[in-house]
Each structure stands twice: as structure tokens, then as C-alpha cells.
Amino acid sequence: MPILEIFLKYIGTLCNELKDDTFAFMLPSRLAISHNRNYDQIQEATEYMTDMLVANKSKRFILAPYIQDDHWMLLLFCLYESVIYVFDSLRKERKIRLTTPARTAFKLYVPEGGLRNNRKEFLWHHTEVQCPQQEGGTECGFYVMRMLMIRCVCHGSQNG
């Protein structure tokens, strides 16, 4: 099991201890799509994302550590606003491979009672999202864990 998935379980436990029911977490291993865009991987990511959206439609946010081309990012699904924010410690314009699976998952999630703000799909925010920037080329996973802590634990301690 990747260290980020263990870390997600830890963050989930902290949220429970703080009695914060705002967040849900997607597992990065279930969202992986290789550079050749394997159909089975796309299908699995779409089904997983749909299941997570439907199961957590009462949550405000779903956080998803995501790896693409050996670089970790944090995706923040804001369900009430139908927006996905991409926290990228390199803040580089890139085409996220989860765009099509997210579009499909959103279309399946809305009829199941998901909020949608009159949008037909998630609105993506990439490079304009402010987040800590890495100086080297290998610490992106650390930055994702740092952003998870900031988003969840600091939010929960303000509410609790």
C-alpha cells in the first residue's frame, strides 16, 4: 500500500476524532491512468470516482492525491460548487488525464442526488490555485501530504 494511502487513513482518523464530517478521500491507486491511456484504467477510475461521488454526496469536499507522469498533485473536489481545484507544487500547465473520467462520473452522480450548481460538468481550476511550491524535483509527495494536513486538520480544528 503506498505511503499516501496510509497517510489518508491517518487523516481520516484525525477527522473522525475532530468530529469533522466535511471530507472524504479517494485512493490514488484507484485513480491511476498511464500515459498510454489504457481503456481498462480509464473505466476503473471512472467507476471508482462515480462510486465515491455518490457515496459521499453529503460531504462538502473529496480530496484525491493524484499521480501523473511521476508527479503528485492534490485534487480537491468541491461538491457544493461542482469545482475541482488542482493543487500542484510545480504549478505547471498540464492536461489532467482524469478530466474525461470526472466528466462521466459527474453525469452519473447528478441523477443520484449530487449537487451541481446548474453545471453540466465539474469546473477545473489549475494554475491559478495558490499552494506551496517545491524547489527541487522530487518532493511533490511531501507537498501533497502537507496540503492534506492543512486542508483537513486545520479545517477540523477550527470547526471542533
Disulfide bonds with the S-S distance in Angstrom:
none
